[in-house]
Amino acid sequence: MPIDKYTYTKLSDIRSDIQSGSLSVKQLIGFYLQQIKEKSHLNAFLEVFEEEALANAARVQDKIMLGTAGKLAGMVIGIKDNISYKGHRMTAASKMLENYVSVYSATVIERLLAEDAIIIGRLNCDEFAMGGSNETSYYGPVKNYIDQTRVSGGSSGGSAVAVQANMCLAALGTDTGGSIRQPAAFCGVVGIKPTYSRVSRYGVVAYASSFDQVGPITHSVEDAALILEVIAGKDEHDNVSSSLEVPDYTTRLHEDAPRKIAYIEETLNHEGLDPEIKSAILHNIEELKAEGHIVEPVSFAYLDYVVATYYILTMAESSSNLSRYDGVRYGYRSPKATDLESVYKLSRTEGFGEEVKRRIMLGTFVLSAGYYDAYYAKAQKVRRLIKEQVDELLTQYDFLLTPTAPTVAYKIGTSKEDTLKSYLEDVYTVIASLTGLPAISLPCGTNSEGLPIGMQLIGKRFEEDKLLSFSNQILKERQL
């Protein structure tokens, strides 16, 4: 079969074809490069590492044939444009870092390369990962492959579309409040946010340091487990990273046991929830019951507070983290500046986009004298209450189930009309973000227009192995 007829969804199939001789790594790279070129109008890739990828193809091919290849040999992967890769540009999709070239690689990149993954390029995202539609990027929005008038989701929109449109097998994204899971839902692919501290943040541009996590976007749970297995684990460069041993996620994928699942009633009765999404989730709940799982409704008292709490805390942290981009040390410096004060003012005004400036201003406000206790300190207290209730629910259940997002992918330009409404798109995903718990978005059907719907599962702290195993079981049962 000609290479242009292949649509791979799992690394194991690629490796099998390479071993049989029906496929070479060079052919595979050529196929993805052709796909990227033909689908460049989607604006998913900001830069393609064509020569480098082709050069690595021969080396990886030899290692596979000799039996010395790493776990990810044959995997062609794209990386979000806020993850450092030594010797390559990294802009966080912002004018502020337009010409920045990374002087070192993020730990997750080093671990991918050590297992013989081939990085094919860097992917578009919301500016500094601030956005839920990939429309805040300095380089323009990423278009959903299914309907190019619609958003990809964000902030890891380029990562989701690159996988959705078969421009690479997998991609790395980052998730602060849903930035892996929501675009995965909008694009009909798999996206997982690990437990906070499970994966090193070293070399990843900071947005909100007590929330940010790196994770994979893939077609299959199998590949998500494999990538997470490689990138997770203690890192001496990240003091927050957990020293807990990383389980062998891939060998535990096929555990097939009945589970006890709670679905949060308030998420299904939320006024902003699309009726077709509610119907799809309820249908999946009935299927889970039919498959022998216990699925019960539970109440979550704080759903109306999660978005406000999340945005107060993350905007405060972003205000602090982005203060380093001042036009003096590195990044964009305004040519109009005439003195130190104008360097600061003009460089930040011209270098940052509208949404980033909005979040910096709001973050600075909630941290300011007179408002710190009223907003930031109170939000920290509410975060603790949210965590305590979610942890209590997870003492009684294996997983919590919610929709991933209240809507399907919406029309490009819609979010600019109502910023607050765009923030409310995060109402389900920020539950796991505020609590630091692992969560995954799985495709669970389409609406009447053929647009993907996502279902979210939230697991217990550091129990990604069970979350992945159950997710794999679900997709096999649904044949998705």
Buried (B, 14 or more C-beta within 10 A) or exposed (E): EEBEEBEBBBBBBBBEBBEEEEBBBBBBBBBBBEBBEEBEEBBBBBBBBBEBBBEBBEBBBEBBBEEEBBBBBBBBBBBBBBBBBBEBBBBBBBBBBBEBEBEBBBBBBBBBBEBBBBBBBBBBBBBBBBBBBBBBBBBEBBBBBBBEEBBBBBBBBBBBBBBBBBBBBBBBBBBBBBBBBBBBBBBBBBBBBBBBBBBBBBBBBBBBBBBBBBBBBBBBBBBBBBBBBBBBBBBEEBEEBBEBEBBEBBEBBEEEEEBEBBBBBBBBEBEEBBEBBBBBBEEBBEBBEEBEBEBEEBEBEBBEBBBBBBBBBBBBBBBBBBEEBBBEEEBBBBEEBEEEEBBBBBBBEBBBBEBBBBBBEBBBBBBEEEEBEEBBEBBBEBBEBBBEBBEEBBEEBBBBBBBBBBBBBBEBEBBEEEEEBBBBBBBBBBBBBBBBBBBBBBBBBBBEEEBBBBBBBBBBBBBBBBBBBBBBBBBEEBEB
